[in-house]
Amino acid sequence: MEHFEHPCGRSRILVGPAAGALARVLPAECRTVVVTDAGVVRAHPELTAPYATILVGRGERCKTFAAVERVCRELLAADADRATFVLGVGGGIVTDIAGFAASVYMRGVRFGFVSTTLLGQVDAAVGGKNGVNVDGYKNIMGLFRQPEFVVCDPTLTGTLPDREFRAGLAEALKAGIVGDAALFARIERASYGALRGDAELLSRVVEGAVGVKCSIVEADECEAGVRRKLNLGHTLAHAIEKCSDRMNHGEAVAVGLALVARASVRLGLLCEAECRRIERVLRGLGFELDPPVPVERLLREVVHDKKREGGVLHAVLPEAVGSCTVRPMSVAEFAALFA
Ligand code: GLY
C-alpha cells in the first residue's frame, strides 16, 4: 500500500502501514531504543518487540519532567550514546516525553515517532512540540524540535476505546475548521461508525488533518503567528481540563470549538448557519457541547492562567468552516466575549 507523505519542516509525516513506513525511514546505521507504554506493548507488540524498550506511565498525570528524567536515566543505563535513535511509539503522552528526552539526552539525539492514537496522528505527534505538565498546567516545560519522521498508521487506532478515538475526531474537525473545508465536509458526511470502521475514509481524514497542520507548521514552526490558529477552542478546553476530570482533551476541545463558534457569531465574524453546522457535526459524533462546569468558572481559570503569561491572549475565532482569524485581546476582553 502507498504511503501518503507530507513534509513538515525538517520532519517527514507518513500516513500508511507502520511496518512498511518504518522500514523506509528508520536509520539502519543507528541502534534504536523504543520509548512506549505498557498498553502499546500489549496492543502492538510487533512495533516494540524488536527493540530495547523504555516504558513510561499512562495518563496525563504521568507527563512530567520527572518522567523525562527517568527516560534519560534509562537511556544511560541502556548505554545509549549520541548515535542512538529514540523511537517514541504511542499516543501524545509517549511522544511528548520521548521527544523531550531525546532532545536533551546528550544535548540531543535523533528521534522519530510511530503515533498509535488518532489524536496523536492528527495533532499531538506532528509539529515538533515536546512538552510536559507542571503542577497541573499543561505543557509548561518543553521545546520545539522536529522528529525526523512521524508514522501515522490509522489501522493502529482500531484498538482504542471509543472515547479516545472520538477525542481524535475533535482535533480532526478542528483542523477542518482551521484550514480545510473539504476535510470538515468529509467528516460531516460520515457517521461515527463509518469513521471507525472504514480504513480508507479514516486515512483520508488523517491525511487531511496532517496536511493542514504541516502547512501551518512549515510557515510558523515556533508559534509566533499563524500556528496560533491550531489552538482553536483550546484556551477554554485547557480551562475545562483544569477544572474537571470529567472530560478528556478531545471532549474538552469539542466544547471549546462550540463556545468559540458562538462567540464568533456574537462578533459578527461567523454566520449563524455555519455555527449551527459546526455544533451539529460535533453532536452527531457524540460530543456533549455543554461545559462540565459553569462558563464563569472557566473564565476565572483563563484569567488566572493568562495573567502568568502577561495578560494578553490570542483568541482564535472561526470566520467560516475552513477559515479562522487570530485576535490579540486582553483577558478581560476575552472573558467579556463569553460572559
Ligand atoms: N497542538 C497545537 C500545535 O501543535 O500547535
Residues whose N, C-alpha, C, O or C-beta is under 5 A from the ligand:
A	BS01	LIG	V126 G127 K129 R227 L230
